[in-house]
Amino acid sequence: MIKLNSMKKILLVTTLLLVSCGQSGPSACDCAKMAKDRIESKMETLTKTTEEQNEIEAEWEKKLTPCKEEIEKDGGFEKKVQDCLLNLFQSENEKELEKNQ
């Protein structure tokens, strides 16, 4: 059952990537990957000075600007990003579960 769900998620992510290939900007899954990386890096910034935190935040804002612009242009893009992000976290969680069995 787990492998079937994994296959469905892989198919969904692949489909979203292929659909997004015709765009000039980042794909929804590219933006989801960046959002995931940003979420994971938030913990690391807790040990930084305020100035370093501001620099890191400014860099993330710069990286995510194309995604924000795409969301503003295409109302459905944000939903695609959310779907990809959810699939990334679910896939990661399933890998951890399989590793712990």
C-alpha positions in Angstrom: 0.0 0.0 0.0 2.8 2.4 0.8 4.5 1.7 -2.5 1.3 2.4 -4.4 0.9 5.7 -2.6 4.5 6.6 -3.3 3.9 5.8 -7.0 0.8 8.0 -7.1 2.8 10.9 -5.6 5.7 10.4 -8.0 3.2 10.5 -10.9 1.6 13.6 -9.5 4.9 15.4 -9.1 6.1 14.3 -12.5 2.8 15.5 -14.1 3.1 18.9 -12.4 6.7 19.2 -13.5 5.8 18.4 -17.1 2.9 20.8 -17.1 5.1 23.5 -15.7 7.8 23.0 -18.3 6.2 25.4 -20.8 6.5 28.3 -18.4 9.3 30.8 -18.6 9.5 31.2 -14.8 10.0 28.6 -12.1 7.8 25.6 -11.9 5.4 25.0 -9.0 7.6 22.2 -7.7 10.7 24.4 -8.0 8.9 27.0 -5.8 7.8 24.2 -3.4 11.3 22.9 -3.1 12.6 26.4 -2.3 9.7 26.9 0.2 10.6 23.6 1.9 14.3 24.6 2.0 13.4 27.9 3.6 11.2 26.2 6.2 14.0 23.8 7.1 16.6 26.7 7.3 14.4 28.7 9.8 15.8 26.6 12.7 19.4 27.4 11.7 18.7 31.2 11.8 17.8 31.0 15.5 21.5 30.9 16.5 22.4 33.9 14.3 22.6 37.5 15.2 19.7 39.8 14.2 21.8 41.3 11.4 22.6 37.8 10.0 19.0 36.8 10.3 18.0 39.9 8.3 20.5 39.1 5.6 19.3 35.5 5.4 15.7 36.7 5.2 16.5 39.2 2.5 18.3 36.5 0.5 15.3 34.2 0.7 13.0 37.0 -0.3 15.2 37.5 -3.4 15.2 33.8 -4.2 11.4 33.5 -3.9 10.5 36.7 -5.8 10.0 34.8 -9.1 7.6 32.4 -7.3 5.7 35.3 -5.8 5.5 37.0 -9.2 4.2 33.8 -10.8 1.5 33.4 -8.1 0.4 37.0 -8.8 0.1 36.3 -12.5 -1.6 32.9 -12.2 -4.2 32.3 -9.5 -3.9 28.5 -9.8 -0.1 28.5 -9.4 -0.2 28.8 -5.6 -2.4 25.7 -5.3 0.1 23.8 -7.5 3.0 24.9 -5.2 1.0 23.8 -2.2 0.3 20.4 -3.7 4.0 19.9 -4.6 5.0 21.1 -1.1 2.6 18.7 0.5 3.9 15.8 -1.7 7.5 16.7 -0.8 6.8 16.5 2.9 4.7 13.3 2.6 7.4 11.7 0.5 10.1 12.6 3.0 7.9 11.3 5.9 7.3 8.0 4.1 11.0 7.6 3.5 11.6 8.1 7.2 8.9 5.6 8.1 10.4 3.0 5.8 13.8 3.6 7.2 12.6 3.1 10.7 10.8 -0.2 10.0 
